[in-house]
């Protein structure tokens, strides 16, 4: 099918105004769902089929067991060891008109070597019986999430055979990674917010192009400093009671970053005040 790619480029004009230039490009790609070409910026010559002649489907076994216990569908869907399933011999299979064997599946179209818009590739994948490790609750013949006293739940599943220590360590590492990802996103959002607040300074400075570029760099640096300090303080406040040492370290880092500009300013003042003495000595 045809797929649309939109690229935006912002161009700064004299006086601080910005113009956004949007470029649209089109290329063919395989897609499991219909791409609506009516919403394309340039739909002429990029028409896609309105419906899929053959749609993707997934079938799940009615009964999947782990030892003597049944696995609910929520657990079965997390087993993702998919492998290709070869199709039956075409000599013994009646195929619909226009469908031909291709690789490990079927092809609906004229020439697989030169695919056209509207062609369809059909392949089959299957999850075969495999070893899995589950940390959950055995309840009335099924595996179910274990509900903790504080209302949380424990429901861990991995393909392969592992010990309980590995499972819990892996879960902790995943939680840490997710937590840091959220923190980084929060810092970036904070940076965007501070940049938007200070953006008028850049707009006013753009009257002179070189001055606008300097102001843009300065605003960006200030925004990052404010975003990092504010985020560290918020994280530290949240950890005061649970991880006081980490909170103290974050407070200290925030204070140090905040003190750097004042330290540099003070150092610069001392250097300036010492210049007349050096000049006097040179004149003598």
C-alpha positions as CSV (number, residue, x, y, z in Angstrom):
1,X,0.0,0.0,0.0
2,X,0.9,3.6,-0.3
3,X,2.2,5.3,2.9
4,X,2.5,9.0,3.5
5,X,5.5,10.5,5.3
6,X,5.3,14.1,6.6
7,X,8.5,16.1,7.3
8,X,8.3,19.5,8.9
9,X,11.1,22.1,8.9
10,X,11.0,25.4,10.8
11,X,12.6,28.4,9.1
12,X,13.4,31.5,11.2
13,X,12.7,34.9,9.6
14,X,14.1,38.4,10.4
15,X,12.0,39.8,13.3
16,X,11.6,36.6,15.2
17,X,8.8,35.0,13.2
18,X,9.0,31.4,12.1
19,X,7.6,29.6,9.1
20,X,7.0,25.9,9.1
21,X,7.6,24.1,5.7
22,X,5.9,20.7,5.4
23,X,7.1,18.2,2.9
24,X,5.1,15.1,1.9
25,X,6.6,12.0,0.4
26,X,5.0,8.7,-0.6
27,X,6.4,5.1,-0.7
28,X,5.0,1.6,-0.9
29,X,5.1,-0.7,2.1
30,X,3.5,-3.8,3.5
31,X,0.8,-3.1,6.1
32,X,-1.4,-5.6,8.0
33,X,-4.3,-3.0,8.0
34,X,-5.8,-0.7,5.4
35,X,-4.1,2.7,5.1
36,X,-6.7,5.3,4.3
37,X,-5.4,7.2,1.2
38,X,-8.3,9.6,1.2
39,X,-6.6,11.5,4.0
40,X,-3.4,11.9,2.1
41,X,-2.3,15.4,1.2
42,X,-1.8,14.3,-2.4
43,X,-4.3,11.4,-2.8
44,X,-4.2,11.5,-6.6
45,X,-2.0,8.6,-7.9
46,X,-1.7,7.2,-4.4
47,X,-4.9,5.2,-4.1
48,X,-5.1,2.3,-1.7
49,X,-7.7,-0.5,-1.6
50,X,-10.8,0.3,0.5
51,X,-10.8,-3.2,2.2
52,X,-8.4,-6.1,2.7
53,X,-9.4,-9.1,0.7
54,X,-7.8,-11.3,3.4
55,X,-7.5,-9.9,7.0
56,X,-5.1,-10.9,9.7
57,X,-6.5,-13.2,12.4
58,X,-5.3,-14.8,15.6
59,X,-6.6,-18.0,17.1
60,X,-5.8,-19.1,20.7
61,X,-6.1,-22.6,22.0
62,X,-9.1,-23.1,24.2
63,X,-7.0,-24.9,26.8
64,X,-3.4,-24.2,27.6
65,X,-1.7,-25.8,30.6
66,X,1.4,-25.4,32.7
67,X,1.8,-28.7,34.4
68,X,-1.5,-29.5,36.1
69,X,-2.7,-25.9,36.0
70,X,-4.6,-24.0,33.3
71,X,-3.3,-20.7,32.0
72,X,-5.8,-17.9,31.5
73,X,-5.8,-16.1,28.1
74,X,-4.1,-13.1,29.7
75,X,-1.1,-15.3,30.5
76,X,-1.2,-17.1,27.1
77,X,-1.0,-13.9,25.2
78,X,2.3,-13.0,26.9
79,X,4.0,-16.1,25.4
80,X,5.5,-14.7,22.2
81,X,7.8,-17.4,20.9
82,X,6.3,-17.2,17.4
83,X,7.8,-19.4,14.6
84,X,6.8,-19.6,11.0
85,X,4.5,-22.5,10.1
86,X,5.1,-23.8,6.5
87,X,2.0,-24.1,4.4
88,X,0.7,-27.5,3.1
89,X,1.9,-28.8,-0.2
90,X,0.0,-26.8,-2.9
91,X,-0.5,-30.0,-5.0
92,X,-2.8,-31.3,-2.3
93,X,-4.5,-27.9,-1.5
94,X,-7.2,-26.1,-3.5
95,X,-6.2,-22.5,-3.6
96,X,-8.5,-19.5,-4.5
97,X,-8.1,-17.9,-7.8
98,X,-5.1,-15.5,-7.9
99,X,-3.4,-17.1,-4.9
100,X,-0.1,-18.9,-5.4
101,X,2.5,-20.5,-3.0
102,X,5.3,-18.1,-2.1
103,X,8.1,-18.9,0.4
104,X,6.5,-20.3,3.6
105,X,3.1,-18.8,2.7
106,X,0.9,-17.6,-0.1
107,X,0.9,-14.6,-2.4
108,X,-2.1,-12.8,-3.9
109,X,-1.0,-10.8,-6.9
110,X,0.6,-11.0,-10.3
111,X,4.3,-11.1,-9.6
112,X,5.9,-11.5,-6.1
113,X,9.2,-10.1,-7.5
114,X,7.4,-6.9,-8.5
115,X,4.7,-6.2,-5.9
116,X,2.0,-3.7,-6.7
117,X,-0.5,-1.8,-4.6
118,X,-3.2,-4.2,-3.5
119,X,-1.1,-7.3,-3.5
120,X,-1.2,-9.5,-0.3
121,X,1.3,-11.7,1.4
122,X,-0.1,-14.5,3.6
123,X,2.1,-16.2,6.2
124,X,1.3,-18.4,9.2
125,X,3.0,-18.3,12.6
126,X,2.5,-20.6,15.6
127,X,3.5,-20.7,19.2
128,X,4.6,-24.3,19.9
129,X,4.7,-25.9,23.3
130,X,7.6,-24.4,25.2
131,X,9.1,-24.0,28.7
132,X,7.9,-21.0,30.7
133,X,8.5,-19.7,34.2
134,X,5.7,-18.1,36.1
135,X,5.6,-16.3,39.5
136,X,1.9,-16.1,40.4
137,X,-0.8,-17.8,42.5
138,X,-2.1,-21.3,42.1
139,X,-5.8,-20.9,42.6
140,X,-8.5,-23.5,41.9
141,X,-6.6,-25.2,39.2
142,X,-5.5,-22.1,37.4
143,X,-2.6,-19.7,37.5
144,X,-3.8,-16.3,38.7
145,X,-2.0,-13.0,39.7
146,X,-1.1,-12.9,43.4
147,X,-2.8,-9.9,45.1
148,X,-0.6,-8.3,47.8
149,X,-1.8,-6.7,51.0
150,X,-1.3,-3.2,49.7
151,X,-3.5,-3.9,46.6
152,X,-0.7,-4.6,44.2
153,X,-0.2,-7.8,42.2
154,X,2.6,-10.2,41.3
155,X,2.3,-11.8,37.9
156,X,5.6,-12.5,36.3
157,X,6.1,-14.7,33.2
158,X,9.2,-15.4,31.1
159,X,9.8,-18.0,28.4
160,X,12.5,-20.5,29.6
161,X,13.4,-22.0,33.0
162,X,14.6,-19.6,35.7
163,X,14.9,-19.5,39.5
164,X,12.8,-17.2,41.7
165,X,15.7,-14.9,42.4
166,X,16.3,-14.3,38.7
167,X,12.6,-13.6,38.1
168,X,12.4,-11.0,40.9
169,X,15.7,-9.4,40.0
170,X,14.6,-9.1,36.4
171,X,11.3,-7.5,37.5
172,X,13.2,-5.0,39.7
173,X,15.5,-4.0,36.8
174,X,12.5,-3.5,34.5
175,X,10.8,-1.3,37.1
176,X,14.0,0.7,37.5
177,X,14.3,1.2,33.7
178,X,10.7,2.3,33.5
179,X,11.1,4.7,36.4
180,X,14.2,6.3,34.8
181,X,12.5,6.6,31.5
182,X,9.6,8.4,33.1
183,X,12.1,10.7,34.9
184,X,13.9,11.5,31.7
185,X,10.6,12.3,30.0
186,X,9.7,14.5,32.9
187,X,12.9,16.5,32.6
188,X,12.4,16.9,28.9
189,X,8.8,18.1,29.4
190,X,10.1,20.6,32.1
191,X,12.7,21.8,29.6
192,X,10.1,22.4,27.0
193,X,7.9,24.3,29.5
194,X,10.8,26.6,30.6
195,X,11.8,27.2,27.0
196,X,8.3,28.3,26.1
197,X,8.3,30.7,29.0
198,X,11.6,32.2,28.0
199,X,10.9,32.1,24.2
200,X,9.8,35.8,24.0
201,X,13.4,36.7,24.9
202,X,14.6,34.9,21.8
203,X,11.9,36.5,19.6
204,X,12.8,40.0,20.8
205,X,16.5,39.3,20.1
206,X,15.9,38.0,16.6
207,X,15.7,41.6,15.4
208,X,19.4,41.2,15.0
209,X,20.0,37.6,13.6
210,X,23.4,37.1,15.4
211,X,21.9,38.3,18.7
212,X,19.0,35.9,18.3
213,X,21.2,32.9,17.8
214,X,23.2,33.8,21.0
215,X,19.9,34.3,22.9
216,X,18.6,31.0,21.7
217,X,21.7,29.2,23.0
218,X,21.5,31.0,26.3
219,X,17.8,30.3,26.8
220,X,18.4,26.6,25.9
221,X,21.2,26.3,28.5
222,X,19.1,28.1,31.2
223,X,16.1,25.9,30.4
224,X,18.2,22.7,30.8
225,X,19.7,23.9,34.1
226,X,16.3,24.9,35.5
227,X,14.7,21.7,34.3
228,X,17.4,19.5,35.8
229,X,17.5,21.3,39.2
230,X,13.7,21.4,39.5
231,X,13.4,17.7,38.6
232,X,16.1,16.7,41.0
233,X,14.4,18.6,43.8
234,X,11.0,17.0,43.1
235,X,12.6,13.5,43.1
236,X,14.5,14.3,46.3
237,X,11.4,15.4,48.1
238,X,9.7,12.1,47.1
239,X,12.6,10.2,48.5
240,X,13.1,12.0,51.8
241,X,11.4,9.4,53.9
242,X,12.2,6.3,51.8
243,X,15.8,7.0,50.7
244,X,17.1,9.9,52.7
245,X,20.7,9.4,51.6
246,X,19.7,9.6,47.9
247,X,17.6,12.6,48.7
248,X,20.5,14.4,50.4
249,X,22.7,13.7,47.4
250,X,20.2,15.0,45.0
251,X,19.7,18.2,47.1
252,X,23.4,18.6,47.2
253,X,23.8,18.2,43.4
254,X,21.0,20.7,42.8
255,X,22.5,23.2,45.1
256,X,25.9,22.8,43.5
257,X,24.5,23.3,40.0
258,X,22.6,26.3,41.2
259,X,25.8,27.8,42.8
260,X,28.0,27.4,39.7
261,X,26.8,30.6,38.0
262,X,27.3,32.7,41.2
263,X,30.7,31.2,41.6
264,X,31.7,32.0,38.1
265,X,30.3,35.5,38.4
266,X,32.3,36.1,41.6
267,X,35.5,34.7,40.1
268,X,35.0,37.0,37.1
269,X,34.6,40.0,39.3
270,X,37.9,39.3,41.1
271,X,39.7,39.0,37.7
272,X,38.3,42.3,36.5
273,X,39.2,44.1,39.8
274,X,42.8,42.9,39.4
275,X,43.3,44.2,35.9
276,X,44.1,47.9,36.9
277,X,47.0,46.8,39.1
278,X,48.5,44.8,36.3
279,X,48.1,47.8,34.0
280,X,49.8,50.1,36.5
281,X,52.8,47.7,36.7
282,X,53.1,47.6,33.0
283,X,53.1,51.4,32.7
284,X,55.8,51.7,35.4
